[in-house]
């Protein structure tokens, strides 16, 4: 069975290679504190259609080079922040930014 992981492309090394950073939450066996474990994988980007900041799925494949053992399967979202976009809102289900006009109206209503 091929392993599938989700991660963020941190940088592109060349046209066909991307560094994908994945993380998982791990719990300490005695103290039960949770902490983040980050791991980087080199992944193959055959068609050069992904860029840094994309959230992607990678899948285990045959060894492509000495260190490259994964290939990028699909794009899930993007962490690039735009004017009306929150980082990773497709993945995290984050709410849209609050419009300033609504906040001002609520302040005026509270003052009355």
LINFENSUL-V292425 format. One record per residue. N is the residue number from 1. RES is the residue in three letters. NEAR is the number of other ideal C-beta (glycine too) atoms within 10 Angstrom. Layout:
n->N res->RES near->NEAR
n->N res->RES near->NEAR
This chain:
n->1 res->UNK near->4
n->2 res->UNK near->9
n->3 res->UNK near->10
n->4 res->UNK near->11
n->5 res->UNK near->18
n->6 res->UNK near->15
n->7 res->UNK near->24
n->8 res->UNK near->20
n->9 res->UNK near->23
n->10 res->UNK near->12
n->11 res->UNK near->13
n->12 res->UNK near->15
n->13 res->UNK near->11
n->14 res->UNK near->8
n->15 res->UNK near->10
n->16 res->UNK near->16
n->17 res->UNK near->17
n->18 res->UNK near->27
n->19 res->UNK near->16
n->20 res->UNK near->25
n->21 res->UNK near->13
n->22 res->UNK near->15
n->23 res->UNK near->13
n->24 res->UNK near->10
n->25 res->UNK near->8
n->26 res->UNK near->11
n->27 res->UNK near->10
n->28 res->UNK near->9
n->29 res->UNK near->6
n->30 res->UNK near->6
n->31 res->UNK near->7
n->32 res->UNK near->7
n->33 res->UNK near->8
n->34 res->UNK near->9
n->35 res->UNK near->8
n->36 res->UNK near->8
n->37 res->UNK near->9
n->38 res->UNK near->9
n->39 res->UNK near->11
n->40 res->UNK near->12
n->41 res->UNK near->17
n->42 res->UNK near->17
n->43 res->UNK near->26
n->44 res->UNK near->16
n->45 res->UNK near->22
n->46 res->UNK near->10
n->47 res->UNK near->8
n->48 res->UNK near->12
n->49 res->UNK near->9
n->50 res->UNK near->19
n->51 res->UNK near->14
n->52 res->UNK near->13
n->53 res->UNK near->16
n->54 res->UNK near->20
n->55 res->UNK near->20
n->56 res->UNK near->21
n->57 res->UNK near->17
n->58 res->UNK near->25
n->59 res->UNK near->14
n->60 res->UNK near->13
n->61 res->UNK near->15
n->62 res->UNK near->6
n->63 res->UNK near->8
n->64 res->UNK near->16
n->65 res->UNK near->10
n->66 res->UNK near->7
n->67 res->UNK near->9
n->68 res->UNK near->17
n->69 res->UNK near->17
n->70 res->UNK near->23
n->71 res->UNK near->18
n->72 res->UNK near->21
n->73 res->UNK near->16
n->74 res->UNK near->9
n->75 res->UNK near->15
n->76 res->UNK near->15
n->77 res->UNK near->17
n->78 res->UNK near->21
n->79 res->UNK near->17
n->80 res->UNK near->12
n->81 res->UNK near->12
n->82 res->UNK near->8
n->83 res->UNK near->5
n->84 res->UNK near->9
n->85 res->UNK near->16
n->86 res->UNK near->14
n->87 res->UNK near->15
n->88 res->UNK near->18
n->89 res->UNK near->17
n->90 res->UNK near->14
n->91 res->UNK near->14
n->92 res->UNK near->11
n->93 res->UNK near->7
n->94 res->UNK near->12
n->95 res->UNK near->8
n->96 res->UNK near->9
n->97 res->UNK near->11
n->98 res->UNK near->9
n->99 res->UNK near->10
n->100 res->UNK near->8
n->101 res->UNK near->8
n->102 res->UNK near->9
n->103 res->UNK near->10
n->104 res->UNK near->10
n->105 res->UNK near->11
n->106 res->UNK near->11
n->107 res->UNK near->9
n->108 res->UNK near->9
n->109 res->UNK near->8
n->110 res->UNK near->7
n->111 res->UNK near->6
n->112 res->UNK near->4
